[in-house]
């Protein structure tokens, strides 16, 4: 929906042209690791916590990309860059974030270092 020539998206960017919103996605590499480095650098509360991994709420993610470099297991991708074998995680992030608690960054890491 467009209002006054601008896309009606909460976090859309505008430079004279409407942009399609992009978000980031946590993939299977996070399972049984749940490192919290990404949560610490997220400027909004986009990460949600499940028992064995994290997901990103696409309605909260502002596409800053800060989390990508912080993930020690390389589990985070822009939704347009998710490897084909991990594409199911795009929907998984979107659906599982709904009932999950906001990640605070203080949960135990599950990985064995």
C-alpha beads as a LAMMPS data file, in Angstrom:
LAMMPS data file: protein, C-alpha beads

113 atoms
112 bonds

1 atom types
1 bond types

-500.0 500.0 xlo xhi
-500.0 500.0 ylo yhi
-500.0 500.0 zlo zhi

Masses

1 110.0

Atoms # bond

1 1 1 0.000 0.000 0.000
2 1 1 1.342 3.426 -0.895
3 1 1 0.599 6.570 1.068
4 1 1 1.681 9.940 -0.326
5 1 1 3.932 8.180 -2.819
6 1 1 5.798 6.272 -0.137
7 1 1 5.506 2.609 0.656
8 1 1 3.510 1.991 3.817
9 1 1 6.191 -0.068 5.543
10 1 1 7.371 0.685 9.037
11 1 1 11.066 0.318 8.284
12 1 1 11.238 1.167 4.589
13 1 1 14.067 3.274 3.319
14 1 1 13.317 6.160 1.011
15 1 1 15.615 7.975 -1.380
16 1 1 13.021 8.956 -3.911
17 1 1 12.288 5.366 -4.906
18 1 1 10.320 2.806 -2.944
19 1 1 12.374 -0.121 -1.764
20 1 1 11.302 -3.672 -1.128
21 1 1 11.945 -4.520 2.495
22 1 1 14.623 -7.059 3.106
23 1 1 15.302 -8.787 6.368
24 1 1 17.879 -11.156 7.727
25 1 1 17.409 -14.824 8.487
26 1 1 18.964 -17.192 11.017
27 1 1 19.614 -20.611 9.459
28 1 1 20.284 -24.147 10.712
29 1 1 23.907 -23.428 11.670
30 1 1 22.547 -21.770 14.824
31 1 1 20.831 -24.944 16.045
32 1 1 22.423 -26.275 19.238
33 1 1 24.799 -23.298 19.359
34 1 1 22.704 -20.208 20.108
35 1 1 25.587 -17.762 20.354
36 1 1 24.410 -14.371 21.574
37 1 1 26.927 -12.083 19.805
38 1 1 24.319 -11.136 17.191
39 1 1 21.793 -10.156 19.846
40 1 1 24.305 -7.798 21.461
41 1 1 24.843 -5.766 18.273
42 1 1 21.220 -5.625 17.105
43 1 1 20.024 -1.994 17.407
44 1 1 16.401 -3.142 17.609
45 1 1 14.938 -6.156 19.384
46 1 1 14.746 -8.327 16.264
47 1 1 16.087 -11.597 17.689
48 1 1 13.748 -14.126 19.247
49 1 1 14.830 -17.049 21.365
50 1 1 13.764 -20.663 21.055
51 1 1 15.134 -23.540 23.168
52 1 1 18.019 -24.462 20.836
53 1 1 18.392 -21.555 18.388
54 1 1 17.515 -17.962 17.590
55 1 1 15.292 -16.516 14.852
56 1 1 14.826 -12.995 13.514
57 1 1 11.468 -11.239 13.526
58 1 1 11.171 -9.797 9.995
59 1 1 8.812 -7.087 11.269
60 1 1 11.494 -5.800 13.642
61 1 1 14.653 -6.291 11.559
62 1 1 15.812 -3.011 10.010
63 1 1 18.284 -4.644 7.622
64 1 1 21.354 -3.036 9.146
65 1 1 23.412 -6.225 8.735
66 1 1 25.339 -5.769 11.987
67 1 1 24.510 -9.310 13.079
68 1 1 26.043 -11.070 10.073
69 1 1 29.683 -10.409 10.949
70 1 1 29.119 -11.196 14.625
71 1 1 27.814 -14.734 14.128
72 1 1 30.694 -17.158 14.794
73 1 1 28.923 -20.016 12.959
74 1 1 27.874 -17.938 9.919
75 1 1 24.189 -18.713 10.443
76 1 1 22.793 -15.300 9.434
77 1 1 22.081 -14.192 5.871
78 1 1 20.127 -11.486 4.103
79 1 1 16.901 -13.139 2.955
80 1 1 18.008 -12.743 -0.663
81 1 1 21.328 -14.525 0.028
82 1 1 20.116 -17.589 1.926
83 1 1 21.642 -20.732 0.403
84 1 1 19.115 -22.850 -1.466
85 1 1 19.356 -25.705 1.030
86 1 1 18.497 -23.273 3.851
87 1 1 15.549 -21.466 2.205
88 1 1 13.006 -23.172 4.490
89 1 1 14.516 -21.101 7.291
90 1 1 13.086 -17.915 5.782
91 1 1 9.568 -19.090 6.617
92 1 1 10.761 -20.719 9.839
93 1 1 12.038 -17.337 11.108
94 1 1 8.819 -15.623 10.106
95 1 1 6.474 -18.130 11.755
96 1 1 8.464 -19.098 14.848
97 1 1 9.239 -15.545 15.913
98 1 1 5.559 -14.872 16.617
99 1 1 5.355 -16.761 19.911
100 1 1 9.025 -16.652 20.894
101 1 1 10.443 -14.409 23.604
102 1 1 12.678 -11.474 22.708
103 1 1 16.307 -12.576 22.993
104 1 1 18.073 -10.579 25.687
105 1 1 21.563 -11.942 24.994
106 1 1 21.976 -13.514 28.411
107 1 1 21.001 -17.128 27.714
108 1 1 23.597 -19.872 27.974
109 1 1 25.441 -20.765 24.800
110 1 1 24.725 -24.373 23.834
111 1 1 27.857 -25.019 21.762
112 1 1 30.837 -26.851 23.134
113 1 1 33.832 -24.599 22.678

Bonds

1 1 1 2
2 1 2 3
3 1 3 4
4 1 4 5
5 1 5 6
6 1 6 7
7 1 7 8
8 1 8 9
9 1 9 10
10 1 10 11
11 1 11 12
12 1 12 13
13 1 13 14
14 1 14 15
15 1 15 16
16 1 16 17
17 1 17 18
18 1 18 19
19 1 19 20
20 1 20 21
21 1 21 22
22 1 22 23
23 1 23 24
24 1 24 25
25 1 25 26
26 1 26 27
27 1 27 28
28 1 28 29
29 1 29 30
30 1 30 31
31 1 31 32
32 1 32 33
33 1 33 34
34 1 34 35
35 1 35 36
36 1 36 37
37 1 37 38
38 1 38 39
39 1 39 40
40 1 40 41
41 1 41 42
42 1 42 43
43 1 43 44
44 1 44 45
45 1 45 46
46 1 46 47
47 1 47 48
48 1 48 49
49 1 49 50
50 1 50 51
51 1 51 52
52 1 52 53
53 1 53 54
54 1 54 55
55 1 55 56
56 1 56 57
57 1 57 58
58 1 58 59
59 1 59 60
60 1 60 61
61 1 61 62
62 1 62 63
63 1 63 64
64 1 64 65
65 1 65 66
66 1 66 67
67 1 67 68
68 1 68 69
69 1 69 70
70 1 70 71
71 1 71 72
72 1 72 73
73 1 73 74
74 1 74 75
75 1 75 76
76 1 76 77
77 1 77 78
78 1 78 79
79 1 79 80
80 1 80 81
81 1 81 82
82 1 82 83
83 1 83 84
84 1 84 85
85 1 85 86
86 1 86 87
87 1 87 88
88 1 88 89
89 1 89 90
90 1 90 91
91 1 91 92
92 1 92 93
93 1 93 94
94 1 94 95
95 1 95 96
96 1 96 97
97 1 97 98
98 1 98 99
99 1 99 100
100 1 100 101
101 1 101 102
102 1 102 103
103 1 103 104
104 1 104 105
105 1 105 106
106 1 106 107
107 1 107 108
108 1 108 109
109 1 109 110
110 1 110 111
111 1 111 112
112 1 112 113
